[in-house]
Amino acid sequence: MQDKQGALDTLTREELGIDPAELGVILERRRHLIRLVLCGCHIPGGTVLLAKGHWAIARVVIASGAVLCAVGMLTSLFNGRSAWYSALRQLVFGCLAAAVTYGIGAALGTLQLAS
C-alpha cells in the first residue's frame, strides 16, 4: 500500500475487473456512443417537423425505430456484440423510454395529439 499507484492499479483490476491501461479505450467508446445517440436524434426530429396528417405518428414511429436500430447496429462496432442483438436492444430500450415518457405525460395531463 506504500506504492499508491500500484495499489490503485491492483484494486482496479481485482475489484472492478478493469485493466487501468485500457481505461482510455473505455472512455473513448463511451464518447462514440454519445455521439451516435446525438446523431440519431436528428432523423426522427426532422420527421416530426415534416409530418402532417393522419399518418404523421406512424411515420415518426417508423423513422424513430429505424434510427434506434441503426444506432444499435453502429454501437455493435464498439461493444463487441452482434449487430442484430445491439439493434434489438436499442429498439426495446428506446420503446420503453418512449412508453415511460408517454405515461408521465398522460398522468400529468399534458398530452395533446394534433389532428
C-alpha positions as protocol buffer text, in pm:
chain_id: "A"
residue {
  index: 1
  type: MET
  ca { x: 0 y: 0 z: 0 }
}
residue {
  index: 2
  type: GLN
  ca { x: 300 y: 231 z: 15 }
}
residue {
  index: 3
  type: ASP
  ca { x: 309 y: 241 z: -366 }
}
residue {
  index: 4
  type: LYS
  ca { x: -18 y: 429 z: -414 }
}
residue {
  index: 5
  type: GLN
  ca { x: -32 y: 392 z: -794 }
}
residue {
  index: 6
  type: GLY
  ca { x: 42 y: 20 z: -776 }
}
residue {
  index: 7
  type: ALA
  ca { x: -222 y: -26 z: -506 }
}
residue {
  index: 8
  type: LEU
  ca { x: -477 y: 166 z: -713 }
}
residue {
  index: 9
  type: ASP
  ca { x: -399 y: -41 z: -1022 }
}
residue {
  index: 10
  type: THR
  ca { x: -432 y: -365 z: -827 }
}
residue {
  index: 11
  type: LEU
  ca { x: -761 y: -264 z: -667 }
}
residue {
  index: 12
  type: THR
  ca { x: -898 y: -151 z: -1003 }
}
residue {
  index: 13
  type: ARG
  ca { x: -809 y: -485 z: -1159 }
}
residue {
  index: 14
  type: GLU
  ca { x: -938 y: -700 z: -873 }
}
residue {
  index: 15
  type: GLU
  ca { x: -1248 y: -511 z: -763 }
}
residue {
  index: 16
  type: LEU
  ca { x: -1374 y: -367 z: -1092 }
}
residue {
  index: 17
  type: GLY
  ca { x: -1222 y: -608 z: -1341 }
}
residue {
  index: 18
  type: ILE
  ca { x: -1078 y: -319 z: -1543 }
}
residue {
  index: 19
  type: ASP
  ca { x: -724 y: -301 z: -1669 }
}
residue {
  index: 20
  type: PRO
  ca { x: -608 y: 55 z: -1592 }
}
residue {
  index: 21
  type: ALA
  ca { x: -416 y: 62 z: -1919 }
}
residue {
  index: 22
  type: GLU
  ca { x: -746 y: 12 z: -2108 }
}
residue {
  index: 23
  type: LEU
  ca { x: -935 y: 286 z: -1923 }
}
residue {
  index: 24
  type: GLY
  ca { x: -875 y: 533 z: -2206 }
}
residue {
  index: 25
  type: VAL
  ca { x: -1028 y: 287 z: -2454 }
}
residue {
  index: 26
  type: ILE
  ca { x: -1340 y: 252 z: -2238 }
}
residue {
  index: 27
  type: LEU
  ca { x: -1383 y: 630 z: -2215 }
}
residue {
  index: 28
  type: GLU
  ca { x: -1337 y: 664 z: -2592 }
}
residue {
  index: 29
  type: ARG
  ca { x: -1607 y: 400 z: -2653 }
}
residue {
  index: 30
  type: ARG
  ca { x: -1846 y: 596 z: -2432 }
}
residue {
  index: 31
  type: ARG
  ca { x: -1772 y: 915 z: -2625 }
}
residue {
  index: 32
  type: HIS
  ca { x: -1851 y: 735 z: -2952 }
}
residue {
  index: 33
  type: LEU
  ca { x: -2176 y: 604 z: -2807 }
}
residue {
  index: 34
  type: ILE
  ca { x: -2285 y: 953 z: -2700 }
}
residue {
  index: 35
  type: ARG
  ca { x: -2203 y: 1089 z: -3047 }
}
residue {
  index: 36
  type: LEU
  ca { x: -2405 y: 813 z: -3213 }
}
residue {
  index: 37
  type: VAL
  ca { x: -2707 y: 878 z: -2992 }
}
residue {
  index: 38
  type: LEU
  ca { x: -2691 y: 1253 z: -3056 }
}
residue {
  index: 39
  type: CYS
  ca { x: -2665 y: 1199 z: -3431 }
}
residue {
  index: 40
  type: GLY
  ca { x: -2953 y: 953 z: -3423 }
}
residue {
  index: 41
  type: CYS
  ca { x: -3197 y: 1205 z: -3281 }
}
residue {
  index: 42
  type: HIS
  ca { x: -3196 y: 1427 z: -3591 }
}
residue {
  index: 43
  type: ILE
  ca { x: -3386 y: 1193 z: -3825 }
}
residue {
  index: 44
  type: PRO
  ca { x: -3693 y: 1143 z: -3604 }
}
residue {
  index: 45
  type: GLY
  ca { x: -3681 y: 1510 z: -3507 }
}
residue {
  index: 46
  type: GLY
  ca { x: -3684 y: 1614 z: -3871 }
}
residue {
  index: 47
  type: THR
  ca { x: -3966 y: 1371 z: -3939 }
}
residue {
  index: 48
  type: VAL
  ca { x: -4173 y: 1537 z: -3666 }
}
residue {
  index: 49
  type: LEU
  ca { x: -4125 y: 1875 z: -3833 }
}
residue {
  index: 50
  type: LEU
  ca { x: -4218 y: 1744 z: -4178 }
}
residue {
  index: 51
  type: ALA
  ca { x: -4500 y: 1506 z: -4081 }
}
residue {
  index: 52
  type: LYS
  ca { x: -4863 y: 1612 z: -4132 }
}
residue {
  index: 53
  type: GLY
  ca { x: -5195 y: 1436 z: -4144 }
}
residue {
  index: 54
  type: HIS
  ca { x: -5318 y: 1105 z: -4009 }
}
residue {
  index: 55
  type: TRP
  ca { x: -5003 y: 916 z: -4098 }
}
residue {
  index: 56
  type: ALA
  ca { x: -4774 y: 1157 z: -3915 }
}
residue {
  index: 57
  type: ILE
  ca { x: -4749 y: 946 z: -3599 }
}
residue {
  index: 58
  type: ALA
  ca { x: -4685 y: 628 z: -3798 }
}
residue {
  index: 59
  type: ARG
  ca { x: -4408 y: 796 z: -3997 }
}
residue {
  index: 60
  type: VAL
  ca { x: -4244 y: 927 z: -3680 }
}
residue {
  index: 61
  type: VAL
  ca { x: -4265 y: 584 z: -3512 }
}
residue {
  index: 62
  type: ILE
  ca { x: -4115 y: 410 z: -3816 }
}
residue {
  index: 63
  type: ALA
  ca { x: -3837 y: 667 z: -3853 }
}
residue {
  index: 64
  type: SER
  ca { x: -3759 y: 651 z: -3481 }
}
residue {
  index: 65
  type: GLY
  ca { x: -3750 y: 271 z: -3486 }
}
residue {
  index: 66
  type: ALA
  ca { x: -3521 y: 272 z: -3789 }
}
residue {
  index: 67
  type: VAL
  ca { x: -3283 y: 519 z: -3627 }
}
residue {
  index: 68
  type: LEU
  ca { x: -3283 y: 326 z: -3298 }
}
residue {
  index: 69
  type: CYS
  ca { x: -3191 y: 9 z: -3488 }
}
residue {
  index: 70
  type: ALA
  ca { x: -2922 y: 190 z: -3689 }
}
residue {
  index: 71
  type: VAL
  ca { x: -2768 y: 338 z: -3375 }
}
residue {
  index: 72
  type: GLY
  ca { x: -2778 y: -6 z: -3213 }
}
residue {
  index: 73
  type: MET
  ca { x: -2601 y: -159 z: -3511 }
}
residue {
  index: 74
  type: LEU
  ca { x: -2335 y: 112 z: -3503 }
}
residue {
  index: 75
  type: THR
  ca { x: -2278 y: 58 z: -3132 }
}
residue {
  index: 76
  type: SER
  ca { x: -2204 y: -307 z: -3208 }
}
residue {
  index: 77
  type: LEU
  ca { x: -1880 y: -185 z: -3364 }
}
residue {
  index: 78
  type: PHE
  ca { x: -1770 y: -71 z: -3018 }
}
residue {
  index: 79
  type: ASN
  ca { x: -1929 y: -319 z: -2778 }
}
residue {
  index: 80
  type: GLY
  ca { x: -1830 y: -645 z: -2947 }
}
residue {
  index: 81
  type: ARG
  ca { x: -2185 y: -786 z: -2965 }
}
residue {
  index: 82
  type: SER
  ca { x: -2370 y: -883 z: -3281 }
}
residue {
  index: 83
  type: ALA
  ca { x: -2532 y: -606 z: -3482 }
}
residue {
  index: 84
  type: TRP
  ca { x: -2879 y: -764 z: -3458 }
}
residue {
  index: 85
  type: TYR
  ca { x: -2858 y: -803 z: -3081 }
}
residue {
  index: 86
  type: SER
  ca { x: -2747 y: -443 z: -3040 }
}
residue {
  index: 87
  type: ALA
  ca { x: -3018 y: -315 z: -3277 }
}
residue {
  index: 88
  type: LEU
  ca { x: -3293 y: -507 z: -3098 }
}
residue {
  index: 89
  type: ARG
  ca { x: -3165 y: -400 z: -2758 }
}
residue {
  index: 90
  type: GLN
  ca { x: -3157 y: -34 z: -2865 }
}
residue {
  index: 91
  type: LEU
  ca { x: -3509 y: -62 z: -3011 }
}
residue {
  index: 92
  type: VAL
  ca { x: -3650 y: -222 z: -2695 }
}
residue {
  index: 93
  type: PHE
  ca { x: -3496 y: 34 z: -2462 }
}
residue {
  index: 94
  type: GLY
  ca { x: -3600 y: 320 z: -2691 }
}
residue {
  index: 95
  type: CYS
  ca { x: -3958 y: 195 z: -2693 }
}
residue {
  index: 96
  type: LEU
  ca { x: -3953 y: 158 z: -2315 }
}
residue {
  index: 97
  type: ALA
  ca { x: -3824 y: 514 z: -2279 }
}
residue {
  index: 98
  type: ALA
  ca { x: -4097 y: 641 z: -2513 }
}
residue {
  index: 99
  type: ALA
  ca { x: -4364 y: 449 z: -2318 }
}
residue {
  index: 100
  type: VAL
  ca { x: -4243 y: 592 z: -1986 }
}
residue {
  index: 101
  type: THR
  ca { x: -4238 y: 943 z: -2134 }
}
residue {
  index: 102
  type: TYR
  ca { x: -4589 y: 896 z: -2274 }
}
residue {
  index: 103
  type: GLY
  ca { x: -4710 y: 759 z: -1940 }
}
residue {
  index: 104
  type: ILE
  ca { x: -4571 y: 1055 z: -1747 }
}
residue {
  index: 105
  type: GLY
  ca { x: -4727 y: 1297 z: -1995 }
}
residue {
  index: 106
  type: ALA
  ca { x: -5064 y: 1119 z: -1975 }
}
residue {
  index: 107
  type: ALA
  ca { x: -5051 y: 1114 z: -1595 }
}
residue {
  index: 108
  type: LEU
  ca { x: -4979 y: 1488 z: -1586 }
}
residue {
  index: 109
  type: GLY
  ca { x: -5248 y: 1560 z: -1844 }
}
residue {
  index: 110
  type: THR
  ca { x: -5011 y: 1738 z: -2080 }
}
residue {
  index: 111
  type: LEU
  ca { x: -5069 y: 1531 z: -2394 }
}
residue {
  index: 112
  type: GLN
  ca { x: -5249 y: 1683 z: -2689 }
}
residue {
  index: 113
  type: LEU
  ca { x: -5242 y: 1500 z: -3018 }
}
residue {
  index: 114
  type: ALA
  ca { x: -5277 y: 1730 z: -3316 }
}
residue {
  index: 115
  type: SER
  ca { x: -5540 y: 1630 z: -3565 }
}
